[in-house]
Amino acid sequence: MNKKNNKNNKKKTKKKKSTFLKVFFRSAMITGIAITTMLIMGILLFSSTDKRLEAKKDQLDVNDSSIKQEGTNSKKEENGINKTIAVFGVDKGESRTDTIMVININANSEKISLISIPRDTKVVWTDEQKDRAIELGRIYSNEGKITDMSSLGGIDNIRDFTICTIENILGIKIDNYVIVNTNIVKNVVDAIDGVEFNVPRRMEYTDKSQGLYIDLYPGIQNLNGEQAEGVLRWRHNNSFSEQYAKGDEGRIETQQLFIEAFLQKVFSPQILKNIVPLIKTFYEDVTTDISLTDALTYAPYTLKIKNYSLETHILPGESRKENNLWYYILDEIETENMMKSILNPSLN
């Protein structure tokens, strides 16, 4: 049975492996990579181009007892540092989390796992979350999409709503979080003189209200900041005659491929030696519970990075239309299997 589950998990979980960074000092590795990775990856993650309908109903119980709390704790850190960071990309109004990623950094396996959570994932608000929303004078919904939790509950209260829900879904504890806006994408990509990337398809889209003009052809090219933003945001053209076959999953896969290309550039010697001023320059474009002082303190340790191993995953599930709205319905069994393989790689 376990073999069958593992086999299915490997099929449904999107994995891409390369070599990730080994550091000479273990404690420095986890903090340095955690801070640098979340800031770097954070700049890539933000809103989709189309305006999405808000959810009204769903039937997902994110508090299912079958998902155990296996996340980071002090005892685990004594045996081997294991950090989990949530990265959120916000829309133009900086309230709705249009892109959600969770990064787990495991010192024992020397691996970084990146989990993308589709913004349309169905969730239910817990009684505690409803009470908290009332206490804060915010609006809540009985059921909806995870992207709307930060808008309704308030982006400043992201731990009470979105992060709490992610912890319930994945069965882990989120140690730190980063919220980024769209401005940082153009700035950072331009600051490192672009990123070489194989654009997977023709991408064309115009939205004058957002000042968004996407006009890219397939093939390997060095993308500047504006072009990189276009690659990351594109879902379809204006007439919908060209779009990702798998919807948001297709966009997520492109984002993950770009992240790999971006990291190769960022971890090159010429960029790493300037990582401190880079963090200083763009720290104002992120909101995080890690202080700038801490980020700068540990940033130099990233210079000791040699190799890396990166795995990317998409939350297991499928898109489904209910009550005339599209949702992403997670597969709870496959999600649990995925998290076991991430937290306990020796079981694979």
N, C-alpha and C positions, 0 to 999 in steps of 0.2 A: 504493500500500500504506500509506504514511504517513498519507494522508488518511483512509483507512478506519479505521486504528487510532485516529487522533485523534477521528473521529466516534464510534466505539464507546466510547472513553474518556469522552467527554462524556456519553454516555448512562448508563454504568455508575457514573461518579463523581458522587456527590451534591454539587452545587455550589449555594451560595447566595451572591449577591454583594450587598454594600452598599458604602458609601464608607468606608475606614479612615483612620487618623490620619496626617497629615503633620506632621512636626516641624521646627522651624527649624534645630535642630542635629542632624546625622545621627548622630553617635556617641551623643549623649544619647538620640535617638529609639530606637535599637535596644536600649539597655540599659534605658531607662525603660519602654518598652512591653513588653519581654521580661519584666522583673520584675513589673510591674503586671499584665500580661495573664495570666501563668502563675499568679499568686496569685489573681487574680479568677476566671479560668476554673477553676482548681483547686478552688475551693469548690463548684463545681457538679457535680463528677464523682465518683460513688461507686457503691456496690453496688446490684445488682438485689435485688428482694425475695424471690425464691424461692431455695431452697437447691439448688445445682446439683450434679449428679453429676460426680465427678472423671474426667478422661480416662484411658484406658489405652493406646490405640494410635492412631497415625495414620501417614501416609506422606508428609508434607510435608518437603521438603528445603529448609530455610531458608538453606542455604549455596550455593544454585544459582549457578553462575558467571555466569549470564546477567544477574544483577542487579549492577550495578557500584557501587563505592563513590564516590558523587558528592557527598558531604556537605560540611559546613563545613570550611574549612581556612584557614590564615593568608593564603595567596595570594589566595583569593576575597575575604577581608575587606579586603585592600588595595584591591581594585577596587570593592567595595560590600559593606557588612556584611550577613551572612546567618547568622542564628542559628536553631538548632533546639532546642526544649525538649520534654521528655516530661513529661506530667502524669498522675499516677496517683491514682485514688480507691480507698481500701482499705475492706474490709468491717469489720464490727463488731469482729472480732478483730485488725484492723490488720495482717493478714499477706497476704491474698489481694487482688490488684489486680482489682477487679470492674469498673472503668472505666479505659480507657487512651486517652489522646489525645496526639497529637504536634503541636506548634505550630511552624511555620516562619515566620520573620520575614525578609522580603527587602527590603532598603533600596533596591535598584535599581528594583524594580517597585512599591515602596511598598505592599506587600500582605502580609497575614497569612493563612496557610493553616492550617487546623485539620483534622487527619486523625484520625478515630475508628477505633480498632481493636477489633472485637468481641472480647469476653473469651473466646469459645469458639474463636478462631482456632487451627487445628492447627499444632503445631510439633514439631520433634525437638530433642533435646538433643545438642549437639556433644560430641565427645570431650573437648575442653578444658573444657566446662562440667561434664561428669561428673567429670573429675579435680579440678576446683575444688570441687565439692560434697563429694567424698571428703576433700579437704584441710581443708575447713571443718567436717567432721563432719555434713554435711547429707544429706538424702535426695534422690535424683534419679530421673527417669523417662526411659526411652528415647524415648517419644513422649507427647504429651498436649496440653492446652490452655494457651494462653499465660497465662491467669489463675492457673494453679497454680504457675508457675515461682517466683514470689516467696514462696509458701507453703512450697514444698519447699526452695528454695535459701536462703530467709531474706530478709526485707524489707530488712535492712541490707546485703545483698549484691546489691541490685537491678541494679547495673551489670553484674555478672558474668553474670547470667542474663536477666532480662526485657529490659533495655536492649540488651544484646548481640544478642539475638534480633530486636528491633525494627530495629536497625541493619542486620542481615542481610536482613530482609524488605524494608525500604524503600530500602536502598542509600545510607543517609546516616549521618552522625556526629551523635550526640546531644550537644549542648554542655552542657546543664544539665538537671536534673530537679527535680520537685516531687512530694511525696507528701502527700495530704490525707486527713483523716478526716471522718466524717459530721457532727461537731459544728459545723464551721465554716459549714456551709450555713445553718442556722437563724440563727446569730449575725450573719453578714454581711448577709443579706437583711433581717433586722430592723433592723440598724444603718443601713441606707440607706432605711428606711421602706417596704420592700416593692418589688416589681417588677410592673409592669403586663404581663399576659400573657394570650394567648388560649388557654385550656385546650382542647385539641382534642377531648376526648371525656369521657364519664362515667368517673370514676376512683374506685374503691372497693376498699379492701383493709385487713385488720386482721391484725397480728402482735403479740400481747401480749408475746411473748418479747423483741422488739426495741423495744417501746413505740411501735410504728408504727400509726397510725390515719389512713388516707387516705379522704377523703370529699369529692370535688370534682365540680362540674357543669361542662359545657362553656360556653365564653364568655369574653369579656374581663373580667378582674378584677385587682385589686391583691393579689398573693399575699404573705402574710407568710412568715416563715422556715419554719414547720412545713408550710404549704401548698406552698411551693416544693420542699421535700424530698419531699413526696408526688408532685408532678409528675415529678420527676427519677427517682424510684425505681419508680414504678408500671410493671408489665408486664402484669398480669392481676388479676382479682378472685379471691376465695377459691375460688370454684367453677369457675374457668377458663372460665365462659360468656362473659366479656368479656375480650379480650386483643388485643394488637397483631397484626395479620395477618402482619406480617413479623418477628415475634419481637423479638430484640434490636435489629435494624435499626430497627424502629419506635420503640423507646425512644430510640435514639441520635438519630434525626431530631427527636424532641421535645426532647431535651437541647440540640441545636444551635440550635433555634429559641429556646429559653429563654436560651441564652447571648447571642444577638443582642439580645434584649430587656433582658437584664441589663447588657450593655455600654452600651446606650443610656442606661441610668440611671446607671451608674457614671461615664461620661464626661460627664455633665452638670456644669455649672460648680459647682453647690452641693456635689456629691460630690467632685469633683476637688480642691477647695481644702482638703478634709479627708482627703486620701488618706494623708498621713504618719501621723496617729494611727490611721487604719484599719489600715494595715499593721502598726503596732506592736501594736495590740490583738489581732490575729488571727494574728500570726506564729507563736505557740506551737502553733497547730493545723496547721502544715505542717512537713514535713521536706524540706529542700532543700540543694543544694550551693552555693547563693548565700547569702552572709552577710547578716544583718539590716542591718549597716552599709552594705553595698553597695546594698541595696534602698532604704534611707532616703536615701542619697546621691543616687541618680538619680530617686527618686520625684517631686521637684518639676518635672522636665522634662516630665512628662505634662501639665502645665498648658499647654504650648505646642502641644498637639494640636488640630488643626482638623478634618480630615476622616479618614475611614477606609475601607478596602477589605478586607473579610473574605470569604474563601472557605472553605466547609466541605466536607469529603469523608468518605466512608466507604470503608474499605479494600475494593477490588473483590473480589468473591467470591460465594459462595452457601452456604446452610446445607444440610447433608447428614447423614443418619443412617448411622452405621457401627458395627457391633458393639453395637447397641442404645443408642448414645450419639449425641447431636447435636453436630456440629462445624461450624465456619465454615471453608470451604475457600477460601483466597485464590486469585485469578486472577493468576498471576505476570506474564503479558504486560500485562494491564490495569494492574496495580500499577506496573510499570516505566513505562508510558505516562503514568500519573498523576503519578509523581514527576518525569518529564522536564518535564511542563507546569508543575509547581510550581517546580522549580529553574531552568528555562529558559523563562520565560513568553513570551519573544520568538519561540519556536518555534510558539506556538499560532496 
